[in-house]
Amino acid sequence: MSLADRDGLIWMDGEMVPWREAKVHVLTHTFHYGLGVFEGVRAYNTSDRGTCIFRLQEHTDRLFRSAHILGMKMPFDKETLNKAQKEVVRENNLEEGYLRPMCFLGSEGMGLRADNLNTHVMVAAWEWPSYMDPDARDKGIKVRTSSYTRHHVNITMCKAKANGNYMNSMLALQEALDCGYDEAMLLDNEGYVAEGSGENIFIIRDGVLYTPDLTSALEGITRDTLITLAIDEGLEIREKRITRDEVYIADEAFFTGTAAEVTPIREVDNRAIGSGTRGPITEKLQTQYFDQVHGRREDYPEWLTLVE
C-alpha cells in the first residue's frame, strides 16, 4: 500500500489532518534543496504499561539540536512536539509503530538565499514491524564496505539528522544491495569506519566493545542505549578510530539504530565475522535491548513514555 493512500491522521503545523490530505506544494523549499531535519522514533507495546514511545524526549531533543545546527527556527516547543507524537500513535490506533517527525522549509520563497522561509513541522506514525529481514536478528547480515565516503564535518553538519545528508546513505545502501549484500559500511574521509547507511556500528574483540568516535557518525540514541546497557553488564566500552581490517578480525559485530534496532553482522566484504553468526555478547545485549523497549526490565523507566 502506498504511504500516501491510507486511513489515519497526520499532525501538521499544530493540527491533526486526514492522512490523504496531508500535502505540501511542489515548490516547497526542502523538496528542492534538502535542508530539513527529521527523527525516527519507535513505539512499542510493553508488558504491563500498554503502548510506550521509546526515549521520546531524547529524540525530540536531537530534533531541536538538528534544527539549531541548520539555523531553522522552530515554531513549536518540545512539549508540543512530544504531545503531537503521542497523539499520532493514539489517534492511529497503533499498539506498535514507527514515528517520523520532520521539520521542513515551506514554499514562501525559492533560491539558495531565500530568507523569508517558514519552518513547518509534521509528525506521522504507522506500522513498520521490521526494517531488516526478521531472520537478520538471529542470523546476522552481510555487509559491504561502500565506495562512497561518509560526510566530512566541514562539508555537511554531521551532528544534524538532516534530510539531505541521506542521499549519501541511499547511494551506499543501493550499491550494497546491487552487489548482493544487506547493508553498507561507510568509511570517513580518512579511511576509518564511520557507520552503516543508517546505523551506528559496534565491534567486539576479546570481550571489549569498540565503536567509532563521533566525528562523521551520527550521535545515535540506540547507540547510547546499548552503551548504557553494556556498562550495566560490566562490559568495557572504548570509543576510538576503527580500521576496516579491525572489523574483519572482530569476534562479533553489530549495527544499532531506531529502525535496525540491534542487528548482528555475520560477514563484511566476504569475510566471516567471528564464527559467522550472531555472537554471545551481541545476543545478550540484543536481548537486554528488546526487554528494555518492551518494558520487561525495571531499569530506566524514564525511557518509556506512555501513550495516554
C-alpha positions in Angstrom: 0.0 0.0 0.0 1.3 3.5 -0.9 2.2 5.6 2.1 0.1 8.4 0.6 -3.1 6.3 0.3 -4.2 5.0 3.7 -6.6 5.8 6.5 -5.4 7.7 9.6 -4.3 11.1 10.7 -1.0 13.1 10.5 -0.1 16.1 12.7 0.8 19.1 10.6 1.7 22.5 12.0 -0.4 22.0 15.1 -3.5 20.3 13.6 -4.5 16.7 13.0 -5.1 16.3 9.3 -6.7 13.3 7.5 -3.8 11.2 6.1 -4.7 11.7 2.4 -5.0 15.4 2.8 -1.5 15.9 4.5 0.1 17.6 1.5 2.6 20.3 0.6 3.2 22.3 -2.6 5.6 21.1 -5.2 7.6 24.4 -4.7 8.3 23.5 -1.0 11.9 24.6 -0.4 13.1 21.5 1.3 11.7 19.4 -1.5 14.2 21.2 -3.9 17.2 21.7 -1.7 17.1 19.1 1.1 17.5 21.4 4.0 15.3 19.9 6.7 15.6 17.7 9.8 13.8 14.6 11.0 13.8 11.8 13.5 13.0 8.2 13.5 11.2 7.1 16.7 9.5 3.9 17.8 6.6 3.0 19.9 6.4 -0.5 21.5 3.7 -2.5 23.2 5.1 -3.0 26.7 4.3 -5.9 29.0 2.4 -4.0 31.6 2.0 -0.3 30.6 0.5 -0.5 27.2 2.0 1.4 24.3 5.0 3.5 25.1 7.3 5.6 22.9 11.0 4.7 23.5 13.3 7.6 24.5 10.8 10.2 23.2 12.5 13.1 25.0 15.9 12.3 23.7 14.6 12.1 20.1 12.8 15.4 20.5 16.0 17.0 22.0 18.0 15.8 19.0 15.4 17.1 16.5 15.8 20.6 18.1 19.6 20.3 18.1 19.5 19.4 14.4 17.2 22.4 13.6 19.5 24.7 15.6 22.6 23.5 13.7 20.9 24.2 10.4 19.6 27.6 11.5 15.9 26.5 11.4 13.6 28.4 13.7 11.3 26.0 15.5 7.7 27.3 15.6 6.7 24.9 18.4 8.3 23.9 21.7 9.4 20.5 22.8 6.4 19.8 24.9 4.1 20.4 22.0 6.1 18.0 19.8 6.1 15.4 22.5 2.3 15.6 22.8 2.0 15.5 19.0 4.0 12.3 18.8 1.8 10.6 21.5 -1.3 11.9 19.7 -0.5 10.4 16.3 0.2 7.0 17.9 -3.1 7.1 19.8 -5.2 8.5 17.0 -4.0 6.0 14.5 -4.7 3.1 17.0 -1.2 1.8 17.0 0.0 -0.7 19.5 3.4 -0.5 18.0 4.7 1.7 15.2 7.3 3.9 13.7 7.1 7.7 14.1 8.5 10.3 11.7 8.7 13.9 13.0 10.1 16.2 10.3 10.8 19.9 10.1 10.9 21.5 6.6 11.1 24.8 5.0 8.0 25.9 3.1 7.1 27.4 -0.3 7.3 31.0 0.8 10.3 31.5 -1.4 12.8 29.8 -3.7 16.5 30.0 -4.3 19.6 29.4 -2.1 19.4 32.8 -0.4 15.6 32.7 0.3 15.3 34.5 3.7 11.6 34.6 4.1 11.0 30.8 4.7 8.9 29.4 7.5 9.7 26.2 9.3 6.8 23.7 9.1 6.5 20.6 11.3 4.8 17.3 10.7 4.5 14.0 12.6 3.3 10.8 11.1 3.2 7.3 12.6 2.5 3.9 11.0 3.1 0.2 11.5 6.6 -0.8 10.5 7.4 -4.2 12.1 10.9 -4.8 10.9 13.5 -2.8 9.0 15.6 -5.8 8.2 14.6 -9.3 7.3 13.3 -10.8 10.6 15.8 -13.6 10.3 18.6 -11.0 10.5 18.1 -10.6 14.2 19.2 -14.2 14.8 21.5 -15.0 11.8 23.0 -11.6 11.1 23.6 -9.7 7.8 26.2 -9.4 5.1 27.8 -6.0 4.8 29.9 -4.4 2.1 32.3 -1.5 2.5 30.9 1.3 0.4 32.8 3.1 -2.3 31.0 6.2 -1.1 32.7 8.2 1.7 30.8 9.3 4.7 30.3 13.1 5.2 33.1 15.2 6.5 32.4 17.6 9.4 33.2 20.6 7.3 31.1 19.5 4.3 27.8 18.8 5.9 26.8 19.1 9.6 27.3 15.5 10.8 25.6 16.1 14.2 22.4 17.1 12.5 20.0 14.4 11.4 19.4 16.3 8.2 17.3 15.3 5.2 19.9 16.0 2.5 22.6 14.0 4.3 20.7 10.8 3.5 21.4 10.9 -0.2 24.8 9.6 0.7 23.2 6.8 2.7 20.8 5.9 -0.1 23.6 5.6 -2.7 25.7 3.5 -0.3 22.8 1.2 0.5 21.7 0.7 -3.1 25.3 -0.1 -4.1 25.4 -2.8 -1.4 22.1 -4.3 -2.3 23.0 -4.3 -6.0 26.1 -6.3 -5.1 24.2 -8.9 -3.1 24.7 -7.6 0.4 22.2 -6.5 3.0 23.8 -3.2 4.2 26.7 -0.9 3.6 29.6 0.2 5.9 30.8 3.7 5.2 34.3 5.0 5.9 35.1 8.6 6.7 37.3 10.8 4.5 40.5 9.4 6.2 39.5 5.8 5.7 38.3 4.9 9.2 35.0 3.2 9.8 32.2 5.7 10.4 28.8 3.9 10.4 26.2 2.0 8.3 23.9 3.7 5.9 21.5 4.4 8.7 23.1 2.7 11.8 25.9 3.0 14.2 28.4 0.1 14.4 30.0 -1.8 17.2 32.6 -4.5 17.1 33.7 -6.9 19.9 37.2 -8.3 20.4 38.4 -10.2 23.5 35.3 -9.2 25.4 35.7 -5.4 24.8 33.2 -3.3 22.8 34.6 -0.8 20.4 32.6 1.8 18.5 33.8 4.7 16.3 34.1 8.1 18.0 31.5 10.6 17.0 33.0 12.7 14.1 31.4 11.7 10.9 28.9 9.4 12.6 25.5 10.5 13.9 25.1 10.6 17.7 22.7 7.7 17.8 20.2 7.3 20.6 20.1 3.5 20.2 23.9 3.7 20.3 23.7 5.5 23.6 21.2 2.9 24.8 23.5 0.0 24.0 26.5 1.7 25.6 24.4 2.1 28.8 23.2 -1.5 28.8 26.7 -2.8 28.1 28.2 -0.8 31.1 25.4 -2.2 33.3 26.6 -5.7 32.2 30.1 -4.8 33.3 31.5 -4.7 29.8 34.3 -2.4 28.8 33.5 0.2 26.1 36.1 2.1 24.0 35.3 4.8 21.5 38.1 5.0 19.0 39.0 5.2 15.4 38.4 1.8 13.8 40.0 0.5 10.6 38.3 -1.7 8.2 40.6 -4.6 8.8 39.9 -4.4 12.6 36.3 -5.1 11.7 37.4 -8.2 9.6 39.1 -9.7 12.6 36.5 -8.8 15.2 34.9 -11.6 17.3 31.5 -10.1 16.8 29.9 -7.0 15.2 26.5 -5.4 15.1 24.6 -2.4 14.0 22.3 -0.2 16.1 19.6 2.2 15.2 15.9 3.0 15.8 14.8 1.2 12.7 17.5 -1.5 12.7 17.4 -1.9 16.5 20.3 -4.4 17.2 21.3 -6.2 14.1 24.2 -8.7 14.1 26.8 -8.6 11.3 27.9 -12.0 10.2 30.1 -11.0 7.2 31.9 -8.0 5.9 33.4 -7.9 2.4 33.1 -11.7 2.1 35.0 -12.2 5.4 33.1 -14.0 8.2 33.0 -12.1 11.4 33.9 -14.5 14.2 32.0 -17.7 13.8 29.9 -16.2 11.0 26.8 -15.9 13.1 25.4 -13.8 16.0 27.9 -13.9 18.9 27.1 -14.4 22.6 27.7 -10.8 23.7 25.7 -9.5 20.8 22.9 -11.9 21.7 22.9 -10.8 25.3 22.8 -7.1 24.5 20.2 -7.6 21.9 18.0 -9.5 24.5 18.6 -6.7 27.0 17.6 -4.1 24.4 14.3 -5.8 23.5 13.5 -6.4 27.1 14.1 -2.7 27.7 11.9 -1.4 24.9 9.1 -3.8 25.7 9.1 -2.8 29.4 10.4 -6.1 30.7 13.3 -4.5 32.7 12.9 -2.3 35.7 15.8 -0.1 34.9 15.4 3.2 33.1 11.6 3.6 33.3 12.1 7.2 32.2 13.0 5.8 28.7 9.4 4.7 28.1 6.7 7.4 27.6 3.2 6.1 27.9 0.8 7.0 25.1 -2.2 8.0 27.2 
